């Protein structure tokens, strides 16, 4: 574990700007449970890694295919995703990772109001 390694934070406006920029899109990972995806889903492409199914081997296998990609993690409000990001850093799965502040709820409020809030 690297001391002082913390997830970077990004808000909905900045992530939207990133998606609309010339820069390569980040990989968006949603750690909410399947039942939550049935209520509200990102309209952007994302990977679903339910937090309840997270193991080191499972996450390392998925992240192995994401080398050299920026990773942004989201949940409902930004708490589970922050914890997932911190876990990834603590377990040396990644050296850099972004947490979407306010999660999909913030995305719905500020960027895409067609996404239901819950």
C-alpha positions in Angstrom: 0.0 0.0 0.0 1.3 3.4 -0.9 0.9 6.0 1.8 -0.9 9.1 0.7 -2.6 7.5 -2.3 -6.2 8.7 -2.6 -8.7 8.7 -5.4 -8.9 11.7 -7.5 -12.3 13.4 -7.5 -14.3 14.6 -10.5 -17.7 16.2 -10.6 -20.4 15.6 -13.2 -19.7 18.8 -15.1 -16.0 18.0 -15.5 -16.7 14.4 -16.5 -19.2 15.6 -19.1 -16.6 18.0 -20.4 -14.1 15.1 -20.5 -16.5 13.0 -22.5 -17.1 15.9 -24.9 -13.4 16.7 -25.3 -10.7 15.5 -27.7 -9.1 13.5 -24.9 -9.8 9.7 -24.9 -12.9 8.9 -22.9 -12.3 7.3 -19.5 -13.6 3.9 -18.7 -16.7 4.4 -16.5 -17.3 1.8 -13.9 -20.6 1.6 -12.0 -20.4 -0.3 -8.7 -24.1 -0.2 -7.8 -26.1 -3.3 -7.6 -28.2 -4.7 -10.5 -31.4 -3.6 -8.9 -30.1 0.0 -8.9 -29.2 -0.2 -12.6 -32.8 -1.2 -13.3 -33.9 2.1 -11.7 -31.3 4.4 -13.3 -28.5 3.8 -15.8 -25.9 5.9 -17.4 -26.6 6.7 -21.1 -22.8 6.5 -21.6 -21.1 3.1 -22.0 -20.0 1.7 -18.7 -18.7 -1.5 -17.0 -20.8 -2.9 -14.2 -18.8 -4.2 -11.2 -21.3 -4.7 -8.4 -19.6 -3.8 -5.1 -21.1 -6.9 -3.5 -19.1 -9.1 -5.9 -15.7 -7.4 -5.6 -12.7 -9.6 -5.0 -9.1 -8.9 -5.8 -8.9 -11.5 -8.5 -12.1 -10.4 -10.1 -11.1 -6.7 -10.2 -7.5 -7.4 -11.3 -8.8 -9.6 -14.2 -11.1 -6.8 -15.4 -8.5 -4.0 -14.9 -5.9 -6.0 -16.8 -7.7 -5.2 -20.0 -7.8 -1.5 -19.1 -4.1 -0.8 -19.0 -3.3 2.8 -20.1 -6.9 3.9 -19.7 -8.2 6.5 -17.2 -10.9 5.0 -14.9 -13.8 6.8 -13.3 -15.9 5.0 -10.8 -19.5 5.8 -9.9 -22.3 4.7 -7.6 -25.5 6.3 -6.4 -24.0 9.2 -4.4 -20.2 8.8 -4.5 -19.6 7.0 -1.3 -19.4 3.3 -2.4 -17.4 4.4 -5.5 -14.9 6.3 -3.3 -14.5 3.3 -1.1 -14.0 1.0 -4.2 -11.4 3.5 -5.5 -9.6 3.6 -2.3 -9.6 -0.3 -2.1 -8.2 -0.4 -5.6 -5.3 1.9 -4.6 -4.7 0.1 -1.3 -4.5 -3.2 -3.1 -2.2 -1.8 -5.8 -4.6 -2.7 -8.5 -4.3 0.8 -10.0 -2.0 3.7 -9.3 -4.6 6.3 -10.3 -8.4 6.3 -10.3 -11.2 8.9 -10.3 -14.3 9.0 -8.1 -17.4 10.7 -9.5 -18.6 13.0 -6.8 -22.4 12.7 -6.2 -22.5 9.6 -8.4 -25.3 9.0 -10.9 -27.5 11.2 -8.7 -25.3 14.2 -9.5 -25.1 13.2 -13.1 -28.9 13.1 -13.3 -29.2 16.5 -11.5 -26.6 18.4 -13.4 -26.1 16.7 -16.8 -28.9 14.3 -17.8 -32.3 14.9 -16.1 -33.8 12.0 -18.1 -32.1 9.6 -15.7 -34.5 8.9 -12.8 -33.4 9.9 -9.4 -33.9 7.6 -6.4 
